[in-house]
């Protein structure tokens, strides 16, 4: 029973840090790159949870003490019928409860007030993590250790850019295969940062062929067929991807292109894949 109460008490104490970490994980997964969540057993996660919780408790204790001090000063000028006795600081009550073997006690009212204080700290921690100011101040930092995905997909989207991927899939036979070009909407990463999958929106499909160099010292040549527009979402697993090239284009330029296309003559159908360019 004592072990269960100690476990629950420990979870309550670190609740602000757990809230901040959980919301940070959730926010990181909405940046176009999803990586395996940071396990709570990792040293980084423990330091983040403990540090955030400690800071939240210090601020909470100081805020409550300031409010009690203001209440004491105001009560000194109030008429006797309106004077009330202030509740003790709930943090002091928890410290007394932790020293129960020395005769310390805490009333149910003290525990309830401490619960309200921790709930307020969790709300403030969540609001801080979800705030736009924190996002802007840390927009250039690769906190999630996403590597090239952060530099070419996540970061450009924060500065008004759109990541467009050119993906060559594993050849069907020989050096001939299918390729796709589309806007990256999601990149799934493994625990070590390796690419697990790539999702493109409304991609163009094309066939490609890698030609051997004509003579020694020459480069390989890649020829491709005309593109065919596809609609919807295309998900490519890592096992099917041969190579990926990411190009970032300003959102304003894409908007102008869409506007120009909408006013152009779209009566002709796109050429099917395989037709020579």
N, C-alpha and C positions, 0 to 999 in steps of 0.2 A: 504494500500500500504506500509506504513512504517513497519507494522507488518510482511508482507511478506518479505520485504528486510532484516529485522532484523533476521528472521528465516533462510533465505538463508545465510546471513553473519555468523550466528552461526554455521551452518553446515560446511561452508568453514573453519572456525577457528578450529573445532574439526575433520576435515577430516583426518589428520595423525593418530589420535587415532582410528577413525572408521576403517581405512584401516588395522591397526595392529590387531585390535580385530577380524575383519572379516577373515583375513588370518589365525589367530590363531585358530579360530573355524573350518575353513576348514582343517587345518593341523591336528587338534585333531581328526577329523573324519576319517583320513587316517591311524590311528594307530591300527586298528583292533577293536576298541571300539567306538561306536557311542552313543553319549548322546545328549539329547535335548539341543539346543543352549542356551547360556546364554542370557537372555533377556536384552535389553538395559535399561530397567527400574530398574534393580537391582543395588544395591549400588556398588558391585564389578565392574560391567561393567562401571559405570559412573566414578569411580576412575581411572580405567585403561585408559579409553578414554581421560579424562581430563589430567591425569598425562603424558601420552604419547604425547598428543598434546602440552602441555606446554613445555616439554623437547625438542620436535622437533622445536618449534618456537624459543626457546632460542638458540639452536644450529644454526638454520638458520639465526637468527639475527647476532650472533657472526661471522658466516662464511662470510656473506655479508659485514659486517663492516671490516673484515680483508681484503677482496678483494678490497674494496674501499680504504682502507689505502694503500695497495700495489699499486693500480692504481695511487693514488696521488703521492706517492714517485717516481714511474716510470715516471709520467708525468712531474715532475720537471726537469728531465734530458733530456726530449725529445725536439726536435726542435719546435719552435713556430707553424709552419704549422701543426704539428702532435699532438698538444695538444688539447684535447677535454674535455668538461665539464662532469664530472661524474654524473650519475643519483643518486638522493637521495635514501636512504634506503627505500624500499617499506613498511617496518614495521612502519617507522615513518609516512608515508603517511596514513596508516590505522588508526594510533592513531589520526592524525589530522582529519580524516574523522569521527571518533567516537566523536570528540569534535566539530561537526558542529554547535551546538548551541552556541559555543563560537567564531564562525567565521572561524573554521578550514575548509580547502578544500583539495581535492585530485583530480588530473587529471586522465583521462582514462588511460594514460600511467602508472601511479603509480598503479592503480588497476590491469592492465595487468601484471606488474612485480610481484605484490604480488601473483597473480594467478600462475605464473610460480614458484615462491618460494614454495607455498603450494604444487604444483604438485611434485616438487623435494623432499619435505619432505615426501609425501606419498610414493614415489618410494623408498626412503631410509628406511622408516618404514617397507615397504613390504619386502625389501631385508634382513633386519635384522631378521624379523620373520621367513623368509624362509631359513635363513642361517644354515648351518650344525653346525657351532660353537655354536650357541644358543641352538640347539637341543641337542648337546653333553653335554653342561654345565647344562642343565635342565633335562637330561634323567632320573635321579633318583628321580625327584620330581613329586608328584601326583598333578599337577596343576589343572587338570580337576576334582579332587575329585571323581575319579572312584572307589576307594576302592579296593576290592579283584580283580576286573577285571584288574586294573592297575598292581597289584603285580603279577598276574598269567598269564596275556595275553599280555598286552602292554609292560611292562618292559622287560620280557624275550626276546621278539622279537628284542629289541634294543641291546641285548648282545649276539646275535648269537644263540638263543634258539628258539625252535618251540613248541608252546603250543598244546598239544594233549588232547582232552576232551573225557571222558567216560560219556555218558549221558544215564540215565535210564528214559524212558518215563512213563507216567501214566499207570498203569496196565490196560490191556484189560479186564480182569476178574479175580477176586480174587487177587492173588499176582503174576500173570504171565503177562509179558509185553515184549516190545521190547527195546533194547538198541543199542546205536551207539557209535563208536569210530572213531574219525577223527581229523584232524588239524583244529583249530579254525581260521577262516578267518574274522569273524565279530561277535561282541557281541553288541547288541542294548540295551541301558539302558534308563530308564525313568528319569524324572526330579529329583527324589530323589535317583537315583543310583540303583534302582531295575532292575533286569534282565527282559527284554522284549522279547528277542529272541536270538538264537544262531545259527550261520551258520557254517557248517562243510564242508570241501573239501574232496572228494573221501572217504567217510566214510565206515567202516565195520559195518554191521548189525548183531545182534545176539538176540536170545531170552533169557530171564532170568526168574527166579522164586525165590521168597523169601520164605524160609522154616522156619517155626516156631521153636523155641528152643526145643530140645528134652526133656529137663528137666529144672526145675527152676534154674536160675542162669546161664544157657548157653546162648550163643549169637545166634542171627539170622544168618542163612546161606543163601548165594546167589549162586545159581547154574546157569550156562548159557550154551547155545548150541554152536556149532561151528559157527564161523563167516563167513559171506558171503560178499564179496567185492561189493560195489556199486560205480558207477562212477558219477561224476558231483558234484553238490552243493546241500546240504541238509539244509533246513531252519526249525528250530524248534521254535515254539512259546512258551512263558513262561507257558501258560496253559497246554501244553503237556509235560512239563519237570517235572520229579519227583525228580531227584537228578543229580548233576554234579560233576565230579572229574576231575581236571586239572593236567596234568603231563607235565613237560617241558623236552624236549630232545634236545641235541645239534644238530645243522644243519649238522655238519660234520658226525655225527653218522648216521643220516637219509640218507645222500648221500652215505655212504658206504653200507648201507642196500639196497638201490635202485640198486647200482651197483652189489651187490651180487645176488639180485633177478633176474636182467636182464640176468645174465649168468647161472642161474639155470634152471632146467627142469620145465617148466610151462605148460606141456601138460595136467596135471590133473586139472579138474574143481574144484572150491571150493565147499564144502558141503553146501547144502541149509539150510536155517534157520529152526530150529526145529529138525534137526538130532542130535542125542546125540553125545557128544564129545568123 
